[in-house]
Protein backbone atom coordinates (compact mmCIF):
# COMPACT_ATOMS: atom_id res chain seq x y z
CA UNK A 1 0.00 0.00 0.00
CA UNK A 2 2.79 2.41 0.85
CA UNK A 3 4.21 2.08 -2.66
CA UNK A 4 0.97 2.96 -4.45
CA UNK A 5 -0.71 5.40 -2.07
CA UNK A 6 1.26 8.58 -1.35
CA UNK A 7 1.39 9.76 2.23
CA UNK A 8 1.20 13.41 1.20
CA UNK A 9 -1.71 14.64 -0.89
CA UNK A 10 -2.03 18.32 -1.81
CA UNK A 11 -5.48 19.23 -0.52
CA UNK A 12 -7.38 22.41 -1.31
CA UNK A 13 -7.27 23.84 2.22
CA UNK A 14 -3.50 23.28 2.39
CA UNK A 15 -2.95 24.86 -1.00
CA UNK A 16 -5.08 27.86 -0.04
CA UNK A 17 -3.04 28.37 3.11
CA UNK A 18 0.16 28.32 1.04
CA UNK A 19 -1.34 30.84 -1.41
CA UNK A 20 -2.38 33.14 1.44
CA UNK A 21 1.12 33.02 2.94
CA UNK A 22 2.75 33.59 -0.44
CA UNK A 23 0.57 36.66 -0.93
CA UNK A 24 2.19 37.95 2.28
CA UNK A 25 5.66 37.15 0.81
CA UNK A 26 6.10 34.07 3.02
CA UNK A 27 7.03 31.24 0.65
CA UNK A 28 8.01 28.72 3.33
CA UNK A 29 4.88 26.63 2.86
CA UNK A 30 5.25 26.68 -0.93
CA UNK A 31 8.73 25.22 -0.43
CA UNK A 32 7.32 22.53 1.89
CA UNK A 33 4.62 21.62 -0.64
CA UNK A 34 7.15 21.43 -3.45
CA UNK A 35 9.29 19.10 -1.36
CA UNK A 36 6.44 16.65 -0.71
CA UNK A 37 5.07 16.98 -4.27
CA UNK A 38 8.44 15.86 -5.62
CA UNK A 39 8.61 12.88 -3.23
CA UNK A 40 5.08 12.10 -1.95
CA UNK A 41 5.95 8.51 -0.97
CA UNK A 42 8.97 9.48 1.15
CA UNK A 43 8.87 10.27 4.85
CA UNK A 44 9.21 13.94 5.75
CA UNK A 45 9.06 14.00 9.57
CA UNK A 46 9.32 17.79 9.71
CA UNK A 47 6.25 18.09 7.45
CA UNK A 48 3.91 15.63 9.20
CA UNK A 49 1.28 18.35 9.52
CA UNK A 50 0.74 18.01 5.75
CA UNK A 51 -0.29 14.35 6.16
CA UNK A 52 -2.96 14.93 8.78
CA UNK A 53 -6.60 14.17 7.95
CA UNK A 54 -8.69 17.00 6.55
CA UNK A 55 -10.20 19.10 9.38
CA UNK A 56 -13.98 18.74 9.62
CA UNK A 57 -14.61 22.37 8.63
CA UNK A 58 -13.01 21.67 5.23
CA UNK A 59 -14.75 18.37 4.50
CA UNK A 60 -17.49 18.18 1.87
CA UNK A 61 -16.65 21.54 0.30
CA UNK A 62 -17.86 21.65 -3.28
CA UNK A 63 -15.60 23.35 -5.83
CA UNK A 64 -16.21 24.32 -9.41
CA UNK A 65 -13.56 24.23 -12.09
CA UNK A 66 -15.47 26.56 -14.38
CA UNK A 67 -13.99 29.93 -15.18
C-alpha positions in Angstrom: 0.0 0.0 0.0 2.8 2.4 0.9 4.2 2.1 -2.7 1.0 3.0 -4.5 -0.7 5.4 -2.1 1.3 8.6 -1.3 1.4 9.8 2.2 1.2 13.4 1.2 -1.7 14.6 -0.9 -2.0 18.3 -1.8 -5.5 19.2 -0.5 -7.4 22.4 -1.3 -7.3 23.8 2.2 -3.5 23.3 2.4 -2.9 24.9 -1.0 -5.1 27.9 0.0 -3.0 28.4 3.1 0.2 28.3 1.0 -1.3 30.8 -1.4 -2.4 33.1 1.4 1.1 33.0 2.9 2.8 33.6 -0.4 0.6 36.7 -0.9 2.2 37.9 2.3 5.7 37.2 0.8 6.1 34.1 3.0 7.0 31.2 0.6 8.0 28.7 3.3 4.9 26.6 2.9 5.3 26.7 -0.9 8.7 25.2 -0.4 7.3 22.5 1.9 4.6 21.6 -0.6 7.1 21.4 -3.5 9.3 19.1 -1.4 6.4 16.6 -0.7 5.1 17.0 -4.3 8.4 15.9 -5.6 8.6 12.9 -3.2 5.1 12.1 -1.9 6.0 8.5 -1.0 9.0 9.5 1.1 8.9 10.3 4.8 9.2 13.9 5.7 9.1 14.0 9.6 9.3 17.8 9.7 6.3 18.1 7.4 3.9 15.6 9.2 1.3 18.4 9.5 0.7 18.0 5.8 -0.3 14.3 6.2 -3.0 14.9 8.8 -6.6 14.2 8.0 -8.7 17.0 6.6 -10.2 19.1 9.4 -14.0 18.7 9.6 -14.6 22.4 8.6 -13.0 21.7 5.2 -14.8 18.4 4.5 -17.5 18.2 1.9 -16.6 21.5 0.3 -17.9 21.7 -3.3 -15.6 23.3 -5.8 -16.2 24.3 -9.4 -13.6 24.2 -12.1 -15.5 26.6 -14.4 -14.0 29.9 -15.2 
